[in-house]
Amino acid sequence: MNAQVTNYTCPNCLGTLRFGSGSGKIECDHCGTTFELSVIEQLYADKEEAAASAGTEPRWDLTHTEGFTEEEAQTMKGYTCPSCLAALICHSTTAATSCPYCGNPTVVPGQLSGELKPDYVIPFKHDKTAAEKALAGYYKGKKFLPRGFASTSHIEEVKGVYTPFWLFDANTDAYIRYKAKQERTYRQGDYEITETKHYRVTREGSVAFQKVPADGSKNIPDAHMDSVEPFKYEELKPFSTAYLPGFMAEKYDEDAAAVAPRVNTRIKTSTERKFAETVKGYTSFSVEHSTINLQENAVYYSLMPIWLLTSRWKGANYLFAVNGQTGKLAGDLPVSRGKFWAWFFALFLIVSAVLAPVLYLLAGDMFFIIGGMVFALLFALILCLIWRGQMKTAVTARAADNYIPPGGFKLRNSDDKYLYTSTTKRKVNTANTAKG
């Protein structure tokens, strides 16, 4: 005969629960916390309900606009780089002399007929000179930059490229449940008592997102494109070939379906952030369950203005991207190990030289002097690591907070329910307390 067994665990310590016949309550054998029967029933009912209502992945509307007309195709040229296989398009008046991604000087003309026409374009506002100045300004203040790297002779290529982007509209409908705590600590005789009130906090509502971007190019790292966001969408124009003369435009090689998982992750992260901002008044809280459904989805194909600058140093290539609309720059710089350790030891010696005499005069104890040297060591290391982090500004985006319009977050239901109180106690060393 088959039997179905349900194991109930304590929400406080995950210990085994049992029904106390004497108390008429649910008791934990491990931490001693007692619960009303209705509390445990409600907790497990919520878990079963949450499992049944788990969210599903969205299905993006990938209906696109028509292709280029025959007249438009005649005014444009298509190219394929035989080295990295980048697919490029440009106006017939643009001289395509090299690939903006790998620098190959040979590009092969191709046909443009049948290609997908973008919905939108943001025109270039910053020219080539402005992009080079942005890079020169980026070098300043970088203490670990190798000597001579900032020389303009190392810039091998500067290209203005209309880069393919997919822009996603979405509404999320979410139900999120949290475990929250309010803690109070007080002294009782020789014991320190910590009293913790446990709550179940639920939030339900929706968040709207408008034109969350994701680049459709395999030739440039996603981190570079994410890091030059955001674009100013008020300057988004209906696509016209009139914006292309003097520039090149890459044809996407990743369609909307391929980049959608990145966008979904960003949208879900921002949705969770908006809901978490409403959980207030607690010592701590954590997500117990999250159901986020994406609805009413649309996607658009757009070309965004990007200046690509490539530099070569000691056999390695370094790529920098500049937003051709806002001037924002992203890229990774090489780090001089010699400068890193020189600054580290200099900072350590300076801080130690200042702290050691002061601590000796104040305390007269070798223990404090050693402690001061340890502090100097950590201070120098942390500061040098911060400076090293400033050498790398190309970071993959994890959220989409910039694409929530005013009033886009709407909270429908909000409930904060007290569940139970748990108490822990710790014996205080009275001898040490008295000595202190």
Secondary structure, 3 states (H helix, E strand, C coil): CCCCCCCCECCCCCCEEEEECCCCEEEECCCCCEECHHHHHHHHHHHHHHHHCCCCCCCCCCCCCCECCHHHHHCEEEEECCCCCCEEEEECCCCCCCCCCCCCCCCEEECCCCCECCCEECCCCCCHHHHHHHHHHHHCCCCCCCCCCCCHHHEEEEEEEEEEEEEEEEEEEEEEEEEEEEEEEEEECCEEEEEEEEEEEEEEEEEEEEEEEEECCCCCCHHHHHHCCCCCHHHCEECCHHHCCCCEEECCCCCHHHHHHHHHHHHHHHHHHHHHCCCCCCCEEEEEEEEEEEEEEEEEEEEEEEEEEEEEECCEEEEEEEECCCCCEEEECCCCHHHHHHHHHHHHHHHHHHHHHHHHHHHCCHHHHHHHHHHHHHHHHHHHHHHHHCCECCCCCCCCHHHCCCCCEEEEEEEEEEEEEEEEEEECCHHHHHHC
